[in-house]
């Protein structure tokens, strides 16, 4: 256990922050769908956010596919913003 904790100090801080951010986003996706009465799997956007949250929250850092996290972050950010705006401000 001590060796694991010592080894984790070598992990860049941005990686931890990015993982925590996506976990928080996944939690919000779940909360939003619950508040609107729809299952989290009913909409692909919320489902994808929730799945990434589960992957990050329930995996050890060495087991996380960093390429997946990078691709999701870089390629989806613009479309996620638009989807979230659409859901939060329909018709506007």
DACORBEL-V882170 format. One record per pair of residues at least 4 apart in sequence whose ideal C-beta (glycine too) atoms are under 7 Angstrom apart, sorted by sequence separation. I is the first residue (numbers start at 1). J is the second residue. D is the distance in whole Angstrom. If there is no record, write none. Layout:
i->I j->J d->D
i->I j->J d->D
This chain:
i->1 j->5 d->7
i->2 j->6 d->6
i->3 j->7 d->6
i->4 j->8 d->6
i->11 j->15 d->6
i->13 j->17 d->6
i->14 j->18 d->6
i->15 j->19 d->6
i->16 j->20 d->6
i->17 j->21 d->6
i->18 j->22 d->7
i->19 j->23 d->6
i->20 j->24 d->6
i->21 j->25 d->6
i->22 j->26 d->6
i->23 j->27 d->6
i->24 j->28 d->6
i->25 j->29 d->6
i->26 j->30 d->7
i->27 j->31 d->6
i->28 j->32 d->6
i->29 j->33 d->6
i->30 j->34 d->6
i->31 j->35 d->6
i->32 j->36 d->6
i->38 j->42 d->4
i->43 j->47 d->6
i->44 j->48 d->6
i->45 j->49 d->7
i->46 j->50 d->6
i->47 j->51 d->6
i->48 j->52 d->6
i->49 j->53 d->6
i->50 j->54 d->7
i->51 j->55 d->6
i->52 j->56 d->6
i->53 j->57 d->6
i->54 j->58 d->6
i->55 j->59 d->6
i->59 j->63 d->5
i->65 j->69 d->7
i->66 j->70 d->6
i->67 j->71 d->6
i->68 j->72 d->6
i->69 j->73 d->6
i->70 j->74 d->6
i->71 j->75 d->5
i->72 j->76 d->5
i->73 j->77 d->6
i->76 j->80 d->5
i->77 j->81 d->7
i->78 j->82 d->7
i->79 j->83 d->6
i->80 j->84 d->6
i->81 j->85 d->6
i->82 j->86 d->6
i->83 j->87 d->6
i->84 j->88 d->6
i->85 j->89 d->6
i->86 j->90 d->7
i->11 j->16 d->6
i->33 j->38 d->5
i->38 j->43 d->7
i->59 j->64 d->5
i->64 j->69 d->7
i->33 j->39 d->7
i->40 j->46 d->5
i->41 j->47 d->5
i->33 j->40 d->5
i->40 j->47 d->6
i->56 j->64 d->6
i->33 j->42 d->7
i->30 j->40 d->5
i->40 j->50 d->5
i->29 j->40 d->7
i->33 j->46 d->5
i->32 j->46 d->7
i->29 j->46 d->4
i->29 j->49 d->4
i->30 j->50 d->6
i->52 j->72 d->6
i->29 j->50 d->5
i->26 j->49 d->5
i->25 j->49 d->6
i->26 j->50 d->5
i->26 j->52 d->6
i->27 j->53 d->6
i->26 j->53 d->2
i->25 j->53 d->7
i->22 j->52 d->5
i->23 j->53 d->5
i->22 j->53 d->6
i->23 j->56 d->5
i->22 j->56 d->6
i->23 j->57 d->5
i->45 j->80 d->7
i->19 j->56 d->5
i->45 j->83 d->5
i->22 j->69 d->7
i->11 j->61 d->6
i->18 j->69 d->7
i->8 j->61 d->7
i->18 j->73 d->7
